[in-house]
Amino acid sequence: MKLALSLAVRVATGKREEAVALMRSAAEQDDPEAWLALYEEYRSFNRRLDRPQAITRAEAEKALRRAAELGYPDAMFRLATALYRGGVGLKRDLSNARIWGERALARPPKGMRASDIQPVVGNWLSQSDDPQVRKSGIALLEALPGRGDAQAYLAEAIRAGDPVRARKLLEAAARTYPGHALAPLAEMLIAGEGGPKDERRALSLLLRAPADAQQAKALLGCLTLEGRLVRRDVSQAVGLLLPWSQWDYDTWLLIANVLAENPDVPLGRPDGFLYDAIEFSELGEPGALDALIALKQSRNPQFSDPAGARALVERAAKQGNDAAPRRLERCRPK
């Protein structure tokens, strides 16, 4: 009843603090749905630098973990996904993502069947360095021969050892799951991997990719950034990379470094990007603190903050970051 009332207050009055207080009260009774609601409230809030969060990141992480520990199926899959992708309150932890993914597979979230999440969990497991875990992931993907997403994930898993089969799988998957298959297929066509090299077809696939094929757009963005097969255009490249960066930390990190090195490239929502940069650095994601310092040291008017950069460098130096002394020299006034 408290949880239902909190949602009603949120919708009817917009009094977020009152709604959150009711959620907390319900969660204190160890209601898993209430714990998950606290995390979702944190995740969905329009995060801004000019106002405090009603729910802290630490509280949000605790809430999601507690809901999962109580065996709530929606929370288990949400936790696995958050640990795999990183951000929105949690640092990436691929080994634990796989553990929670397997638990979610045994108890799927409401409205989903095991077969709906089997391709995703199979993909996570197939990327493991542990041969037995990897083998179990591939088996999950092999068990879904008619699904394009499973075919695309399987192709990635066997690509190094059997590129010919991987390319055939991607050709088949591209017909039904282009968002999953087009990027790796284009990579193989460009490299001549698993079959003849065909850069022209690869570029055609990327240029004609549907708007929701974000990974394919990101690969086109990388080519545009390099000036390979297409004319180099840094601003256009960032625009192509940005949608996929919400799912892929490495793509986000690439954009951060490009923005620092190209101060004339504007960003549509710089505050949101800066918020993510701060969160990634505080979570300890590799390269995030360096990227944040580079943004603040840059001449990019959307991010330039010499004083803030110096404070971050000094903090990094105290933590024993080897690159900190060199960055400190760049922060000193001329």
C-alpha positions as semicolon CSV with decimal commas, in nm:
position;residue;x (nm);y (nm);z (nm)
1;M;0,000;0,000;0,000
2;K;0,287;0,237;0,081
3;L;0,449;0,165;-0,255
4;A;0,122;0,218;-0,441
5;L;0,068;0,543;-0,253
6;S;0,420;0,662;-0,337
7;L;0,361;0,609;-0,708
8;A;0,025;0,788;-0,686
9;V;0,184;1,083;-0,506
10;R;0,460;1,098;-0,766
11;V;0,217;1,105;-1,058
12;A;-0,062;1,318;-0,908
13;T;0,136;1,581;-0,719
14;G;0,490;1,565;-0,849
15;K;0,616;1,571;-0,488
16;R;0,919;1,355;-0,545
17;E;1,064;1,379;-0,195
18;E;0,735;1,265;-0,040
19;A;0,709;0,978;-0,287
20;V;1,066;0,867;-0,218
21;A;1,003;0,874;0,158
22;L;0,710;0,635;0,110
23;M;0,925;0,408;-0,108
24;R;1,192;0,398;0,161
25;S;0,933;0,313;0,425
26;A;0,804;0,025;0,215
27;A;1,160;-0,095;0,140
28;E;1,244;-0,099;0,512
29;Q;0,989;-0,382;0,540
30;D;1,209;-0,571;0,291
31;D;0,959;-0,548;0,011
32;P;1,163;-0,632;-0,303
33;E;0,935;-0,434;-0,533
34;A;0,992;-0,125;-0,319
35;W;1,368;-0,175;-0,322
36;L;1,360;-0,198;-0,701
37;A;1,135;0,109;-0,722
38;L;1,400;0,309;-0,533
39;Y;1,664;0,210;-0,787
40;E;1,433;0,283;-1,081
41;E;1,353;0,625;-0,934
42;Y;1,725;0,701;-0,924
43;R;1,783;0,562;-1,273
44;S;1,494;0,740;-1,443
45;F;1,542;1,080;-1,280
46;N;1,665;1,358;-1,508
47;R;2,009;1,377;-1,352
48;R;2,147;1,730;-1,337
49;L;2,454;1,891;-1,186
50;D;2,270;2,193;-1,047
51;R;2,048;2,005;-0,800
52;P;2,102;1,716;-0,557
53;Q;1,963;1,371;-0,606
54;A;1,679;1,262;-0,379
55;I;1,837;0,916;-0,388
56;T;2,214;0,880;-0,370
57;R;2,407;0,647;-0,595
58;A;2,508;0,432;-0,297
59;E;2,145;0,400;-0,187
60;A;2,037;0,311;-0,541
61;E;2,299;0,038;-0,572
62;K;2,209;-0,103;-0,230
63;A;1,840;-0,104;-0,326
64;L;1,894;-0,291;-0,651
65;R;2,123;-0,548;-0,491
66;R;1,881;-0,604;-0,202
67;A;1,586;-0,658;-0,435
68;A;1,792;-0,912;-0,630
69;E;1,912;-1,086;-0,314
70;L;1,548;-1,127;-0,209
71;G;1,495;-1,325;-0,528
72;Y;1,283;-1,070;-0,715
73;P;1,313;-1,177;-1,083
74;D;1,289;-0,826;-1,232
75;A;1,567;-0,707;-1,000
76;M;1,796;-1,002;-1,076
77;F;1,785;-0,935;-1,450
78;R;1,815;-0,559;-1,396
79;L;2,121;-0,611;-1,174
80;A;2,284;-0,844;-1,426
81;T;2,228;-0,591;-1,704
82;A;2,357;-0,299;-1,495
83;L;2,670;-0,491;-1,395
84;Y;2,735;-0,584;-1,758
85;R;2,692;-0,236;-1,903
86;G;2,805;-0,023;-1,611
87;G;2,686;0,326;-1,525
88;V;2,360;0,443;-1,365
89;G;2,492;0,366;-1,020
90;L;2,701;0,051;-1,072
91;K;3,052;-0,021;-1,193
92;R;3,095;-0,288;-1,456
93;D;3,152;-0,634;-1,311
94;L;3,128;-0,894;-1,586
95;S;3,183;-1,200;-1,368
96;N;2,897;-1,107;-1,134
97;A;2,683;-1,003;-1,430
98;R;2,712;-1,360;-1,557
99;I;2,620;-1,505;-1,216
100;W;2,306;-1,291;-1,187
101;G;2,227;-1,352;-1,552
102;E;2,215;-1,726;-1,496
103;R;1,989;-1,674;-1,194
104;A;1,759;-1,454;-1,403
105;L;1,752;-1,723;-1,671
106;A;1,623;-1,969;-1,411
107;R;1,363;-1,716;-1,289
108;P;1,276;-1,480;-1,578
109;P;1,126;-1,135;-1,509
110;K;0,753;-1,086;-1,530
111;G;0,631;-1,079;-1,888
112;M;0,941;-1,254;-2,023
113;R;1,019;-1,616;-2,100
114;A;1,353;-1,785;-2,048
115;S;1,399;-1,790;-2,426
116;D;1,366;-1,410;-2,431
117;I;1,675;-1,359;-2,217
118;Q;1,866;-1,674;-2,314
119;P;2,048;-1,501;-2,606
120;V;2,164;-1,215;-2,380
121;V;2,284;-1,444;-2,101
122;G;2,446;-1,674;-2,354
123;N;2,632;-1,374;-2,496
124;W;2,756;-1,271;-2,152
125;L;2,877;-1,622;-2,070
126;S;3,040;-1,673;-2,410
127;Q;3,270;-1,376;-2,346
128;S;3,418;-1,529;-2,030
129;D;3,787;-1,619;-2,004
130;D;3,685;-1,936;-1,820
131;P;3,662;-2,214;-2,085
132;Q;3,377;-2,392;-1,906
133;V;3,169;-2,075;-1,864
134;R;3,237;-1,983;-2,226
135;K;3,134;-2,330;-2,338
136;S;2,804;-2,307;-2,148
137;G;2,731;-1,970;-2,308
138;I;2,792;-2,104;-2,657
139;A;2,565;-2,399;-2,580
140;L;2,285;-2,161;-2,484
141;L;2,326;-1,977;-2,815
142;E;2,351;-2,299;-3,022
143;A;2,019;-2,406;-2,868
144;L;1,841;-2,117;-3,045
145;P;1,925;-2,176;-3,413
146;G;1,627;-1,984;-3,547
147;R;1,683;-1,658;-3,359
148;G;1,883;-1,386;-3,531
149;D;2,008;-1,228;-3,209
150;A;2,142;-1,565;-3,088
151;Q;2,304;-1,623;-3,429
152;A;2,477;-1,284;-3,411
153;Y;2,605;-1,345;-3,058
154;L;2,719;-1,695;-3,153
155;A;2,906;-1,555;-3,452
156;E;3,096;-1,318;-3,224
157;A;3,177;-1,603;-2,987
158;I;3,325;-1,830;-3,256
159;R;3,457;-1,558;-3,487
160;A;3,825;-1,602;-3,400
161;G;3,819;-1,982;-3,429
162;D;3,574;-2,026;-3,718
163;P;3,541;-1,701;-3,916
164;V;3,376;-1,870;-4,215
165;R;3,085;-2,001;-4,009
166;A;3,068;-1,675;-3,813
167;R;3,024;-1,475;-4,133
168;K;2,750;-1,708;-4,257
169;L;2,568;-1,672;-3,925
170;L;2,587;-1,293;-3,946
171;E;2,456;-1,293;-4,305
172;A;2,153;-1,489;-4,184
173;A;2,105;-1,280;-3,869
174;A;2,121;-0,951;-4,060
175;R;1,785;-1,028;-4,219
176;T;1,594;-1,039;-3,890
177;Y;1,823;-0,871;-3,632
178;P;2,021;-0,605;-3,820
179;G;2,095;-0,417;-3,499
180;H;2,290;-0,716;-3,371
181;A;2,449;-0,839;-3,694
182;L;2,533;-0,548;-3,924
183;A;2,830;-0,406;-3,732
184;P;3,029;-0,732;-3,696
185;L;2,934;-0,835;-4,051
186;A;3,062;-0,504;-4,189
187;E;3,384;-0,545;-3,988
188;M;3,440;-0,889;-4,141
189;L;3,367;-0,761;-4,492
190;I;3,613;-0,474;-4,449
191;A;3,885;-0,702;-4,315
192;G;3,821;-0,989;-4,559
193;E;3,760;-1,210;-4,259
194;G;3,583;-1,541;-4,319
195;G;3,540;-1,466;-4,690
196;P;3,623;-1,217;-4,966
197;K;3,699;-0,857;-4,877
198;D;3,418;-0,623;-4,984
199;E;3,452;-0,270;-4,847
200;R;3,191;-0,129;-5,082
201;R;2,922;-0,366;-4,959
202;A;3,023;-0,309;-4,597
203;L;2,984;0,066;-4,637
204;S;2,650;0,019;-4,814
205;L;2,522;-0,195;-4,525
206;L;2,623;0,068;-4,271
207;L;2,480;0,361;-4,467
208;R;2,147;0,181;-4,514
209;A;2,128;0,048;-4,158
210;P;1,798;0,129;-3,981
211;A;1,808;0,410;-3,728
212;D;1,780;0,171;-3,433
213;A;2,087;-0,027;-3,544
214;Q;2,299;0,181;-3,311
215;Q;2,606;-0,041;-3,313
216;A;2,619;-0,024;-3,694
217;K;2,586;0,355;-3,679
218;A;2,870;0,359;-3,424
219;L;3,095;0,161;-3,659
220;L;3,013;0,410;-3,933
221;G;3,104;0,680;-3,681
222;C;3,444;0,519;-3,624
223;L;3,507;0,508;-3,999
224;T;3,399;0,872;-4,025
225;L;3,634;0,965;-3,743
226;E;3,924;0,790;-3,917
227;G;3,831;0,916;-4,263
228;R;3,827;0,557;-4,388
229;L;3,592;0,470;-4,676
230;V;3,412;0,801;-4,609
231;R;3,515;1,164;-4,571
232;R;3,649;1,250;-4,226
233;D;3,406;1,460;-4,021
234;V;3,463;1,464;-3,645
235;S;3,134;1,632;-3,556
236;Q;2,934;1,387;-3,766
237;A;3,131;1,097;-3,619
238;V;3,040;1,201;-3,264
239;G;2,674;1,219;-3,363
240;L;2,689;0,866;-3,501
241;L;2,872;0,728;-3,198
242;L;2,659;0,891;-2,931
243;P;2,345;0,668;-2,935
244;W;2,548;0,348;-2,892
245;S;2,756;0,501;-2,610
246;Q;2,462;0,467;-2,370
247;W;2,506;0,089;-2,393
248;D;2,882;0,064;-2,444
249;Y;3,132;0,225;-2,208
250;D;3,426;0,200;-2,449
251;T;3,231;0,401;-2,708
252;W;3,150;0,662;-2,442
253;L;3,519;0,685;-2,350
254;L;3,614;0,731;-2,716
255;I;3,369;1,022;-2,747
256;A;3,503;1,186;-2,429
257;N;3,858;1,179;-2,564
258;V;3,748;1,306;-2,906
259;L;3,565;1,600;-2,747
260;A;3,874;1,688;-2,541
261;E;4,095;1,680;-2,850
262;N;3,848;1,867;-3,073
263;P;3,722;2,169;-2,876
264;D;3,515;2,302;-3,166
265;V;3,286;1,997;-3,171
266;P;2,959;2,078;-2,987
267;L;2,744;1,833;-2,795
268;G;2,365;1,852;-2,770
269;R;2,341;1,774;-2,397
270;P;2,679;1,857;-2,241
271;D;2,545;1,856;-1,882
272;G;2,425;1,497;-1,914
273;F;2,754;1,388;-2,067
274;L;2,949;1,562;-1,791
275;Y;2,728;1,396;-1,529
276;D;2,813;1,058;-1,680
277;A;3,183;1,149;-1,685
278;I;3,174;1,231;-1,315
279;E;2,981;0,914;-1,232
280;F;3,214;0,689;-1,434
281;S;3,521;0,845;-1,272
282;E;3,376;0,810;-0,921
283;L;3,286;0,448;-0,993
284;G;3,648;0,389;-1,093
285;E;3,587;0,284;-1,454
286;P;3,922;0,252;-1,639
287;G;4,021;0,573;-1,816
288;A;3,721;0,772;-1,691
289;L;3,913;1,003;-1,456
290;D;4,174;1,076;-1,722
291;A;3,897;1,154;-1,971
292;L;3,719;1,384;-1,726
293;I;4,041;1,573;-1,651
294;A;4,116;1,602;-2,023
295;L;3,769;1,748;-2,085
296;K;3,813;2,004;-1,808
297;Q;4,163;2,091;-1,930
298;S;4,049;2,128;-2,291
299;R;3,948;2,446;-2,471
300;N;3,603;2,302;-2,536
301;P;3,372;2,576;-2,401
302;Q;3,113;2,319;-2,294
303;F;3,356;2,144;-2,059
304;S;3,656;2,370;-1,992
305;D;3,716;2,407;-1,618
306;P;4,087;2,457;-1,534
307;A;4,025;2,490;-1,159
308;G;3,813;2,178;-1,154
309;A;4,075;1,991;-1,354
310;R;4,346;2,091;-1,109
311;A;4,140;1,968;-0,813
312;L;4,087;1,633;-0,985
313;V;4,457;1,601;-1,069
314;E;4,558;1,673;-0,710
315;R;4,309;1,413;-0,589
316;A;4,444;1,160;-0,839
317;A;4,801;1,234;-0,727
318;K;4,708;1,160;-0,365
319;Q;4,560;0,831;-0,479
320;G;4,889;0,737;-0,645
321;N;4,786;0,785;-1,007
322;D;5,114;0,777;-1,208
323;A;4,990;1,018;-1,474
324;A;4,879;1,278;-1,219
325;P;5,212;1,470;-1,192
326;R;5,223;1,524;-1,570
327;R;4,862;1,644;-1,575
328;L;4,938;1,870;-1,278
329;E;5,195;2,056;-1,487
330;R;4,928;2,129;-1,746
331;C;4,698;2,267;-1,477
332;R;4,944;2,520;-1,341
333;P;4,876;2,884;-1,440
334;K;5,106;3,026;-1,707
